[in-house]
Amino acid sequence: MEVIKYPPRENWEKIIARPAVDHSHLFESVKNILEDVRLNGDKAVAAYCKQFDKVDLEDFTVKPDEIDEAERWVSEDLRVAIRLAVANIETFHRSQQLVPQKIETMPGVVCWQKAVGIEKVGLYIPGGTAPLFSTVLMLAIPARIAGCREIILCTPPTKDGKVHHAILYAARQAGVHRIFKIGGIQAIAAMA
């Protein structure tokens, strides 16, 4: 870390300038991956999973027995904490639900608002050094409460082809319907 004390005013602009990074090359790569997945489906997803996540999978679906196994590996303290978080998140989001109210704006004219959940929603949970099970809760619970009929989750697999136990436990507690071991842009493309 560089510490700068009392710099002259003429240096301020240079000091506070954010680094400029050219991301334009990424747009072409992302566009190519999106198109490849659109045209070649799971075959393309498998190739990118092997390339980026370093795992060769024939089936991306997380099976119920994998979730059962994950539950056994999650500590009781973490299970209690996740269940408490689920209850708190549910309480908060249920309080935001619209109560349908009909209003007669003039004789014979009745107006109302109606909230309707998206039929199918895809959630992406990044992988990396820490399992982001709180993100699972914060995305899936509002979707469930809103009335989404199908909640799908994609998250990158580890090198042994598994998903972190805490993510699977949180997904089950939050009401996720289907989980896939797919990461990166290929997961976003597959869900789209």
Residue pairs with C-beta under 8 A, 6 or more apart in sequence:
4 15
7 15
30 185
33 44
33 48
33 184
33 185
33 186
33 189
34 185
34 188
34 189
34 192
36 44
36 48
36 189
37 44
37 45
37 48
37 186
37 189
37 190
38 189
41 190
42 60
42 190
44 186
45 60
45 182
45 186
45 187
45 189
45 190
46 56
46 57
46 58
46 60
48 184
48 185
48 186
49 55
49 56
49 57
49 60
49 157
49 181
49 182
49 183
49 186
50 56
52 156
52 183
52 184
52 186
53 127
53 156
53 157
53 159
53 183
53 184
54 159
55 157
55 158
55 159
55 160
55 161
55 181
57 157
57 161
57 181
60 180
60 181
60 182
61 178
61 179
61 180
61 181
62 163
62 168
62 178
62 179
62 180
62 181
66 162
66 163
66 168
67 168
67 169
67 171
67 172
67 179
69 165
70 163
70 164
70 165
70 166
70 168
70 169
71 79
71 165
71 168
71 169
71 172
73 165
74 82
74 165
74 166
74 169
78 166
78 169
79 169
82 133
82 137
82 166
82 169
82 170
82 173
83 173
85 134
85 137
86 137
86 141
86 173
86 174
89 137
89 138
89 141
89 142
90 141
90 145
93 141
93 142
93 145
94 145
97 115
97 145
98 113
98 114
98 115
100 112
100 113
100 114
101 112
101 113
102 110
102 111
102 112
103 110
103 111
103 112
104 110
104 111
105 111
115 146
115 147
116 147
117 143
117 146
117 147
117 148
117 149
118 143
118 146
118 148
119 148
119 149
119 150
120 148
120 149
120 150
120 151
120 152
121 143
121 148
121 150
121 151
121 152
122 152
122 153
122 154
122 188
122 191
122 192
123 136
123 139
123 140
123 143
123 151
123 152
123 153
123 154
123 176
124 153
124 154
124 155
124 187
124 188
124 191
125 132
125 135
125 136
125 139
125 153
125 154
125 155
125 167
126 132
126 135
126 155
126 156
126 183
127 155
127 156
127 157
127 158
127 164
127 183
131 164
131 165
131 166
131 167
132 167
133 164
133 166
133 167
133 169
133 170
134 170
136 153
136 167
136 170
136 171
136 174
136 176
137 170
137 173
137 174
140 151
140 153
140 171
140 174
140 175
140 176
141 174
141 175
143 151
144 151
144 174
144 175
150 177
150 178
151 174
151 175
151 176
151 177
151 178
152 176
152 177
152 178
152 179
152 180
152 191
153 171
153 176
153 178
153 179
153 180
154 179
154 180
154 181
154 182
154 183
154 187
154 188
154 190
154 191
155 163
155 164
155 167
155 179
155 180
155 181
155 182
155 183
155 187
156 181
156 182
156 183
156 184
156 187
157 163
157 181
157 182
157 183
158 164
161 181
162 181
163 179
163 181
168 179
171 179
180 187
180 190
182 190
